[in-house]
Amino acid sequence: MTARLRTHRVLLAIFGGLGLSLCDRVHIHYGILTPADTSFLGQAWWVLPMFCFVAYAAVPAWRLWRRRLSGAALSTGGTELACSTLAFFTSYAVTGPLDHWGGSLAALLTLAWVVRLWRRRCTGLVIFCLILACLGPAAEATIAGLGLFAYDHPDLGPVPIWLPAIYLHGGLLIADLDGFLD
């Protein structure tokens, strides 16, 4: 791993972890998520390190997936990356005030994902996003099952029905980060 790549991954871990932690705070603020421990700035001590790890590992996981399918990286410019980042954080943030929309919010977020996906011609991206949309909520359901937090109004097992759609948008951001950094 080159020094440049290491630097990119560390910066992704730091800023991605902080960004995801702030998104988590949106869910806490709107009463969607109740953490069992609020000892670190209103969140559990393990949330920031977990999100930093996720951010650190996300792009390499996508690259591995993409390369196994012989796919080329997306060509993502700075403006596109900024728009993709904004779209991801917007999709995450709207779930706070619009949680009560339930299935309608899930459908709207999924439709927005399809629109965002449409311009991308990248082998395996749909499957990667769908895998994230399954594994992410499954991981959150597991963590909730351990009693570390709880969604206050779950309607898809222990998680909200719109949660997989956030992971769909996350998959696009990961691919765009890869395209920008490649």
C-alpha positions as CSV (number, residue, x, y, z in Angstrom):
1,M,0.0,0.0,0.0
2,T,1.4,3.4,-1.0
3,A,1.8,6.3,1.4
4,R,-0.8,8.2,-0.7
5,L,-3.3,5.3,-0.4
6,R,-2.7,5.0,3.3
7,T,-3.3,8.7,3.8
8,H,-6.6,8.5,1.8
9,R,-7.8,5.6,3.8
10,V,-7.0,7.3,7.1
11,L,-8.7,10.5,6.0
12,L,-11.7,8.5,4.9
13,A,-11.8,6.7,8.2
14,I,-11.7,10.0,10.2
15,F,-14.1,12.0,8.1
16,G,-16.3,9.1,7.3
17,G,-16.5,8.0,10.9
18,L,-17.3,11.6,12.0
19,G,-19.9,12.0,9.3
20,L,-21.7,8.8,10.0
21,S,-21.6,9.5,13.8
22,L,-23.3,12.8,13.1
23,C,-25.9,11.0,11.0
24,D,-26.5,8.7,13.9
25,R,-27.0,11.7,16.1
26,V,-29.9,12.7,13.7
27,H,-31.6,9.5,14.6
28,I,-31.1,10.0,18.3
29,H,-32.3,13.6,18.1
30,Y,-35.5,12.6,16.4
31,G,-36.2,9.8,18.8
32,I,-35.7,7.0,16.2
33,L,-32.7,5.4,17.9
34,T,-32.2,5.0,21.6
35,P,-28.6,4.0,22.6
36,A,-28.1,2.0,25.7
37,D,-25.0,4.1,26.5
38,T,-24.7,7.8,25.9
39,S,-21.3,8.3,27.6
40,F,-19.5,9.8,24.6
41,L,-21.2,13.0,23.3
42,G,-24.6,11.4,23.6
43,Q,-23.6,8.2,21.9
44,A,-21.9,5.0,23.0
45,W,-18.1,5.0,23.1
46,W,-17.9,2.4,20.4
47,V,-20.0,4.2,17.8
48,L,-17.2,6.5,16.4
49,P,-14.6,3.7,16.2
50,M,-17.1,1.4,14.5
51,F,-18.0,4.0,11.9
52,C,-14.3,4.9,11.4
53,F,-13.6,1.2,10.7
54,V,-16.6,1.0,8.3
55,A,-15.4,4.0,6.5
56,Y,-11.8,2.7,6.4
57,A,-12.9,-0.7,5.0
58,A,-15.7,0.4,2.6
59,V,-13.7,1.5,-0.5
60,P,-11.2,-1.5,-0.4
61,A,-14.2,-3.8,-0.1
62,W,-15.8,-2.3,-3.2
63,R,-12.4,-2.3,-5.1
64,L,-12.0,-6.0,-4.3
65,W,-15.6,-6.7,-5.5
66,R,-15.1,-4.6,-8.6
67,R,-11.8,-6.1,-9.6
68,R,-13.2,-9.7,-9.1
69,L,-15.8,-8.7,-11.7
70,S,-13.2,-7.2,-14.0
71,G,-14.9,-3.8,-13.7
72,A,-13.3,-0.5,-14.2
73,A,-13.5,2.2,-11.5
74,L,-16.1,5.0,-12.1
75,S,-14.6,8.2,-13.3
76,T,-15.7,10.5,-10.6
77,G,-14.7,14.2,-10.5
78,G,-14.7,16.5,-7.5
79,T,-18.2,18.0,-8.2
80,E,-19.7,14.5,-8.7
81,L,-18.2,13.3,-5.5
82,A,-19.5,16.3,-3.6
83,C,-23.0,15.7,-5.1
84,S,-22.8,12.0,-4.2
85,T,-21.8,12.8,-0.7
86,L,-24.6,15.3,-0.4
87,A,-27.1,12.8,-1.7
88,F,-26.0,10.1,0.8
89,F,-26.1,12.4,3.8
90,T,-29.4,13.9,2.6
91,S,-30.9,10.4,2.3
92,Y,-29.6,9.6,5.8
93,A,-30.8,12.9,7.3
94,V,-34.3,12.9,5.9
95,T,-35.0,9.7,7.7
96,G,-35.0,11.6,11.0
97,P,-38.0,13.9,10.4
98,L,-39.7,11.6,7.9
99,D,-39.3,8.3,9.9
100,H,-43.1,8.1,10.3
101,W,-43.5,7.8,6.5
102,G,-42.2,4.2,6.8
103,G,-42.7,2.2,3.6
104,S,-43.3,5.4,1.6
105,L,-40.0,6.8,2.7
106,A,-38.3,3.5,1.8
107,A,-39.8,3.6,-1.6
108,L,-38.9,7.3,-2.1
109,L,-35.3,6.6,-1.1
110,T,-35.1,3.5,-3.3
111,L,-36.4,5.5,-6.2
112,A,-33.8,8.2,-5.6
113,W,-31.1,5.5,-5.6
114,V,-32.4,4.1,-8.9
115,V,-32.2,7.6,-10.4
116,R,-28.6,8.1,-9.0
117,L,-27.7,4.6,-10.2
118,W,-28.9,5.2,-13.7
119,R,-25.9,7.2,-14.9
120,R,-23.4,4.8,-13.6
121,R,-22.2,2.0,-15.9
122,C,-20.2,-0.1,-13.6
123,T,-20.1,-3.9,-13.4
124,G,-21.4,-5.3,-10.1
125,L,-22.5,-2.0,-8.6
126,V,-26.2,-3.0,-8.2
127,I,-25.2,-6.3,-6.6
128,F,-22.7,-4.5,-4.3
129,C,-25.4,-2.0,-3.2
130,L,-27.9,-4.8,-2.7
131,I,-25.4,-6.8,-0.6
132,L,-24.8,-3.7,1.6
133,A,-28.6,-3.2,1.9
134,C,-28.8,-6.7,3.3
135,L,-25.7,-6.8,5.4
136,G,-25.9,-3.4,6.9
137,P,-29.4,-3.8,8.4
138,A,-28.5,-7.3,9.5
139,A,-25.5,-6.0,11.4
140,E,-27.6,-3.3,12.9
141,A,-30.2,-5.9,13.9
142,T,-27.5,-7.9,15.5
143,I,-26.2,-5.0,17.5
144,A,-29.7,-4.1,18.5
145,G,-30.2,-7.7,19.5
146,L,-27.2,-7.4,21.8
147,G,-29.1,-4.5,23.6
148,L,-26.6,-1.8,22.6
149,F,-29.3,0.3,21.0
150,A,-32.9,0.0,19.9
151,Y,-34.9,1.6,17.1
152,D,-38.0,3.0,18.7
153,H,-40.4,2.3,15.8
154,P,-39.0,-0.7,13.9
155,D,-41.1,-2.2,11.2
156,L,-38.6,-4.6,9.5
157,G,-37.7,-6.8,12.4
158,P,-35.7,-4.7,14.9
159,V,-34.9,-2.0,12.3
160,P,-36.9,0.6,10.3
161,I,-38.1,-0.4,6.8
162,W,-36.2,2.5,5.2
163,L,-32.8,1.4,6.6
164,P,-31.8,-0.7,3.6
165,A,-32.3,2.2,1.3
166,I,-29.7,4.2,3.2
167,Y,-27.2,1.4,2.6
168,L,-28.1,1.5,-1.1
169,H,-27.1,5.2,-1.2
170,G,-24.0,4.3,0.7
171,G,-22.9,1.8,-1.9
172,L,-23.1,4.5,-4.6
173,L,-21.0,6.9,-2.4
174,I,-18.4,4.2,-1.9
175,A,-18.1,3.6,-5.6
176,D,-17.8,7.3,-6.3
177,L,-15.1,7.6,-3.6
178,D,-13.3,4.8,-5.4
179,G,-13.6,6.5,-8.7
180,F,-12.4,9.8,-7.3
181,L,-9.4,8.2,-5.5
182,D,-8.4,5.8,-8.4
